[in-house]
């Protein structure tokens, strides 16, 4: 419980006033022994104990009446979180609002989303408390900080609007802890509004250790987790991949893989009408969904031969989450799937070339090029989709070129060199080679199956990584996202933090003396082909991009291809799904696929993440109308009235 007029609580010592009056009256007259009354006092001695108890109760009722009046005029506030929030207003209030696509799950009756409900609760709480507290919001999209004078303005700002992006909570909390440290803030309340989606919280990330250490070392930091873990089993999501145009005997066709998923784990068949929009022309096809996923591989749509490039969209009927009901795509002449291999080892080069040059789709063109580490500066960066780098990490101008390559959407997969050095790139550095200590090999203890290079196949089956053996691996230090972990060793595969594109680090080699990557070739081939396909998406005239800050470069130069995209504010174009054109270049922006994952962080994992910190969990639901805090002064007035009535009854002569 907290009080809006907490200064009035200094009047609480007034509850002792009835006792003071009693003592004053007791010593008001001098006691004189009178023999005539001594017999009367002795006669009443039997009833003295009850009289004293009655008088004590009268004093207590008067004290409670005064206390009730003081508490009532102090305007007490109560709520699910206020029981531990005493101590007055904080010096700084920080709000971390999850704006990811999964936060757009809506209440079936009110239509309010998780994000909208959280904003309403936080804004209402600041308004009701009436605190003149500095408020700072950290954007889950860009990680940038915004200062606000009033919590009431949160709902009206573009920085709190809906997006189709993902969130990175370890990075967000790192930024928050650094901000608190830099500003030497005193009492600080951190409000985290999220659906606790596992892909956004990344409980296995090593960055949580530094977050805990930094926040636990600050006095007066309290965290309040406003969580939305309610699910909608009937919600459906659609996604499209491998979109390309190909020539046929009768003209041309658009080929794609369509995937429809639902939250419910049920085998009950469900008829789903899919709406296909191709260059503005709409058609509908009914499909049957059995289980949790429907995969339509190589689905072909006839095109005119003259339709060399264009755009389209797959739409689902409206349901609980509108953010995952559509998927945009563009098409043009398919780019060359070109891989550049940088290595000085002939056998490693041969194996990498075999995996990258074996076509996954024979209607596409594949090319591979091999260069030595000394010739890496001659790479034609604007033609490459994927760089396979098995050499010491570059530095200087070559490192700058490689960073620029990923910034324009290219992908690079690093393998450790025979002799690692101390060069750091993308925040990661190779260490020393390790051999198993207690067994003949390292085994894979776990890997991410929801997204990334090692995700489950299109039909939902996991890759056979459990059968993979690693005989030697290289240490890897630095921050990133672990995609696969070796038991008793470093991560097998780690994704670096990049602004665009992607950079992965694999800690072993495909050689037989290092691992069974080649003999157990499915994960190795799939990993290479997925990295190549992602890199190829940044080539050609048709680009498939993921919604994130800065995805659409120079957004003013782009025009909308359809009416729906044209309704998006210019500042939000990179953050929401849309179809865009700039000169001959077409671009489709969609949500990250990991946003379709409904798995949340467990309570045990949550306790581990915030171990040693002062935090409170507040479970809420989308569309819930209750407030976080409300005034309860009426309760104290009622208590005062009851106390006065009790005092009056006790004062009635018997």
C-alpha positions, -999 to +999 in steps of 0.1 A: +000+000+000+011+035-008-003+070-001-008+100-024-005+124+006+021+105+025+032+137+044-001+135+064+011+102+079+033+123+102+001+129+121-001+092+132+012+100+167-021+117+173-036+082+178-021+084+213-042+114+222-069+094+240-043+078+262-028+113+270-063+126+279-068+096+301-036+101+320-042+139+324-077+132+338-063+105+361-039+130+377-063+160+377-075+156+413-056+147+445-066+114+460-078+116+497-085+085+517-121+086+531-132+058+554-169+059+543-160+050+507-135+023+515-163-002+521-179+007+487-146+003+469-141-031+485-176-041+474-168-032+437-135-049+437-150-080+422-162-061+391-130-040+387-114-064+361-143-061+337-145-024+341-108-020+333-112-042+302-142-021+291-122+011+295-093-003+275-116-012+247-130+024+247-095+038+245-087+014+216-118+023+197-110+060+200-074+054+188-087+034+158-111+062+149-083+087+148-060+063+128-088+057+103-093+094+098-056+100+092-052+071+068-083+082+048-072+118+043-037+105+032-054+090+001-042+054+003-037+034-029-039-004-031-032-029-058-017-063-066+019-048-066+016-021-040+020-043-010+058-042-015+060-007-031+060+015+000+086+041+006+072+070-015+076+079-051+106+066-070+131+091-084+130+073-118+104+051-135+115+030-165+090+013-188+101-015-211+072-021-235+072-052-256+061-042-291+067-075-308+041-091-331+030-116-305+018-088-282-010-080-307-030-110-294-065-096-287-093-102-263-122-119-282-148-095-268-132-061-261-107-064-290-079-049-269-045-064-275-019-073-249+002-042-258-028-019-256-039-033-222-004-029-208-002+007-220-036+014-205-026-001-171+008+016-169-007+050-180-036+046-156-012+037-127+009+068-133-022+090-135-038+075-104-007+078-083-002+114-094+035+111-089+058+138-103+083+111-113+106+112-143+094+085-167+116+069-193+105+044-220+129+019-236+117+009-271+118-029-276+123-023-313+154+000-315+165-002-278+164+036-278+153+057-248+125+082-248+118+107-220+082+116-212+067+141-188+035+123-182+025+086-183-008+096-198+010+104-232+023+068-236-008+056-255-006+084-280+030+081-291+043+063-323+070+048-302+044+027-284+024+016-314+020-019-328+049-034-348+057-067-366+091-069-350+107-092-324+122-081-290+156-088-273+151-085-236+187-094-225+199-065-247+171-042-234+179-048-198+216-043-204+208-009-219+186-001-188+213-011-163+239+010-182+215+040-182+208+037-144+245+035-137+254+064-160+227+086-144+234+075-108+197+072-103+184+066-067+151+048-061+142+033-095+111+013-106+115-008-137+082-019-154+085-047-179+054-053-200+057-085-220+041-118-230+073-136-218+078-152-252+109-175-250+124-163-283+124-127-271+136-134-235+163-159-245+167-175-211+199-193-222+217-161-231+249-154-212+240-117-211+216-123-182+246-128-159+259-093-164+223-079-161+218-095-127+252-084-115+247-048-125+211-045-112+217-063-079+246-039-072+223-009-074+204+003-043+167+009-046+160-008-079+127-027-081+113-046-110+076-051-118+068-077-145+034-071-160+030-104-179+005-115-205+007-153-207-029-159-218-030-179-250-055-183-279-056-219-290-077-211-320-052-185-334-037-193-368-005-180-384+007-181-420+041-177-435+057-181-470+092-190-480+113-199-511+093-176-534+106-175-570+094-173-605+102-199-631+094-204-668+071-232-680+061-247-713+029-227-712+042-195-698+054-189-662+045-197-626+052-185-592+065-212-568+065-209-530+063-229-498+032-220-477+030-229-440-001-225-418+002-232-380-022-231-351-016-228-314-038-257-303-022-291-300-050-311-316-056-334-345-091-321-353-092-312-389-099-275-397-109-261-431-090-228-437-098-204-466-065-190-479-068-157-498-041-152-524-035-117-537-012-115-568-006-081-582-040-070-568-060-100-582-076-120-554-085-157-553-093-181-525-083-217-519-096-240-491-070-261-473-074-286-445-053-282-414-046-314-394-025-312-363-006-280-356+009-273-390+001-275-427+030-274-451+024-268-488+057-273-505+063-261-541+028-245-544+026-231-579+005-201-591+002-195-629+016-162-642+016-145-675+050-148-692+052-110-693+048-108-655+086-107-648+083-092-614+054-083-590+041-087-555+016-107-536+001-116-502-013-147-485-041-139-460-059-158-433-094-150-419-094-126-390-087-142-356-071-134-322-039-120-336-041-099-368-003-095-368+002-131-380-027-133-404-008-123-436+025-126-453+038-103-480+062-114-508+077-100-540+091-118-570+115-111-599+141-130-618+158-153-593+193-142-582+223-165-585+229-184-552+266-175-550+288-187-523+324-176-517+346-199-497+376-184-479+400-211-468+436-223-472+428-260-464+420-280-495+399-307-479+378-283-459+373-262-490+361-293-509+335-303-483+322-267-480+320-264-518+301-297-519+275-285-494+271-251-509+271-261-545+246-290-544+213-274-555+184-276-531+161-263-559+173-272-594+153-244-609+177-220-593+213-212-603+241-220-579+277-209-580+307-213-557+340-195-557+371-204-537+397-177-526+426-179-502+427-158-470+454-136-487+431-129-517+399-122-496+400-085-505+393-094-541+358-108-532+330-093-553+308-085-523+278-072-542+274-105-560+279-129-530+250-143-510+270-163-485+306-162-473+320-194-458+351-183-438+376-208-425+406-187-418+418-163-391+392-136-384+400-105-406+409-071-392+412-036-406+398-028-440+388-064-447+368-065-414+351-033-425+342-048-459+328-079-442+307-058-418+294-037-447+285-070-465+263-081-436+248-046-433+234-048-468+218-082-460+246-107-468+254-137-446+287-152-434+294-185-416+327-187-398+346-219-391+376-219-367+412-217-382+439-241-373+457-214-354+433-189-338+445-155-328+430-127-306+411-109-334+375-100-325+348-096-351+311-090-346+318-091-308+332-127-309+367-142-308+381-176-313+399-192-283+420-224-280+411-258-294+395-282-269+394-320-267+368-340-247+379-346-211+357-373-199+346-390-231+358-397-266+336-370-281+314-340-274+277-345-278+250-319-287+231-312-255+204-290-271+196-267-299+170-241-309+142-257-330+119-227-334+141-206-357+175-202-372+198-225-391+189-255-370+152-251-368+128-280-374+121-289-410+090-277-428+069-307-417+079-301-380+105-328-377+137-319-358+171-322-375+192-352-363+217-332-343+214-357-315+235-381-335+262-356-342+297-363-328+323-336-322+359-347-315+375-313-314+360-278-310+373-243-306+365-220-277+343-190-286+341-159-264+317-129-267+280-121-267+256-137-291+227-161-294+235-198-289+218-220-315+233-253-304+253-263-273+279-290-267+278-309-235+309-300-215+321-277-242+315-244-260+284-237-281+284-256-314+267-228-333+264-192-322+247-162-340+264-128-336+245-096-330+243-078-363+223-048-375+213-066-407+222-098-425+236-125-403+269-138-390+272-173-374+302-190-358+305-229-359+331-241-334+341-273-353+352-283-388+335-307-412+367-328-414+363-364-401+390-359-374+370-330-360+333-340-363+307-361-380+292-331-398+298-347-432+291-383-424+259-372-405+254-348-434+218-336-431+223-309-404+254-297-422+238-294-456+206-278-442+226-253-422+246-242-453+216-241-476+195-221-451+223-196-447+227-194-485+189-189-490+189-161-464+218-143-481+203-147-515+172-128-503+194-097-503+203-101-540+183-095-571+154-071-576+131-088-552+141-086-515+124-104-486+132-085-454+124-089-417+107-061-398+133-043-376+146-008-370+163+005-402+151-024-424+139-001-452+168+022-460+159+058-469+122+050-465+113+083-483+126+069-515+102+039-514+065+039-527+038+015-515+028-013-539-006-016-524-031+004-505-026-014-472+012-005-472+004+031-481-015+035-448+017+029-427+033+061-413+068+067-429+085+064-395+069+029-390+075+014-425+105-006-414+086-020-384+055-033-400+046-057-428+044-040-462+052-041-499+075-014-513+092-003-546+122+019-553+131+022-589+134-015-602+138-029-566+109-045-549+108-053-511+085-072-489+087-068-451+073-094-427+074-103-391+102-126-378+091-162-380+101-168-343+071-146-334+048-175-343+064-195-314+040-195-284+064-211-259+069-189-229+096-187-202+087-210-172+084-197-137+115-216-127+135-200-155+121-166-145+133-171-110+167-179-123+168-149-146+160-125-117+177-144-089+189-119-062+168-090-076+138-073-060+110-081-084+073-086-084+052-106-110+018-092-120-002-116-142-027-099-165-047-107-195-054-089-228-086-068-224-086-070-186-103-038-173-090-037-137-064-011-127-030-017-112-038+007-083-069+023-068-078+045-039-091+028-008-098+057+015-135+047+018-124+015+036-106+036+063-136+059+067-158+029+072-133+016+098-134+049+116-173+049+117-172+013+131-147+023+157-169+053+168-200+032+170-182+006+191-170+034+214-205+047+218-218+013+226-191+007+252-199+040+269-236+031+275-241+026+313-248-010+322 
